[in-house]
Amino acid sequence: MTRAVFTVHPTPIGDALVVLTGAGLVSLQLLDAPSAAVLTDVALALGMAPEHDPEAAAGVAAHLDAYFAGRLRSFGIPIDWRLVAPGFARDALQAVCEIPYGEVASYGEVAAAAGSPRAHRAVGSACARTPISIVVPAHRVVRSDGSIGEYGGHPERKRFLLDLEAGIRPARV
């Protein structure tokens, strides 16, 4: 697919903008703003306007539904990393993808796994800026004292995801 496609899919923690390219999932963002505004930003970053195509994004939508129903622990969706700058941010997010379902790691532990043990703040920045939430499980990264942090200004979403993965029936967001 040399084009990009998108859909907006409802989740228990808000609508998610899902954008795919031929290389894989390039953006999965929980919407705080109208989808058109977020889609414009994604289109500018990609250098092409994604076409609305719910059928092409149906596989990711099905994965999200299964995850939120507690039936999916690993996404297995190809990721297109092009919106993440190469270098430490990408290394950190790829290390985040290695955190097992239902477990957490500190920013420092992720920094060490990514090859820069003192770069815990850079891990925080990478997690805060990831264009691919949930599938890149930044919600599994916590502070060294065990507190969960802000999760893009939505700690309630992070708590929901952590509770979901812990087998605790999460409160609706």
C-alpha positions, 0 to 999 in steps of 0.5 A: 500500500503506497497510500495511507488509510485511516478510520476512527474506532471507538474504545472504552477510553475514547475514540482512536484515530487509526492510520496505516501505511503499506508498512504497517500501523503508523499512528494510533492516537486517542482523540482529545481534539476533533479527528480532522485536526489530528488527521491533518497533523498526521498527513503533514508528518507523512507527506500524504493525506490518508484516505478514509477506509474502515475496511483497510483498518478493520484488522487493527480495529478487531485487535483493539476490540479483542484487547479491550475485551481481555482476549488479546495480550499481544498485538502482532501488528506490523509497525511503521516507525517513520513518525518516530525519529531514528535514534534513542527515541525509537530504541526506547519505544522498541524497548517498551514493546518488549514489556510483557502484558500485565507488567510494568517497567520504570523509565530507568529500566527502559532506558537501560534496555534501550542502551542508555541507562541514564536517559530515563527522561528521554524515555519519558519524552519518547513515551509522551510523544509516541504516535502509536499508543496502546500497541506501543504500550507506553502505559506499561512504563511507570516512575521509579517509585511505582506511581503511574505518571500522567500518560499525556495528561490522562492518568485515568486512561493509563490506570484503565489500561494497567487495570485491564492488563492486571485482570481488574475490571477497570472503571469506565473512563 
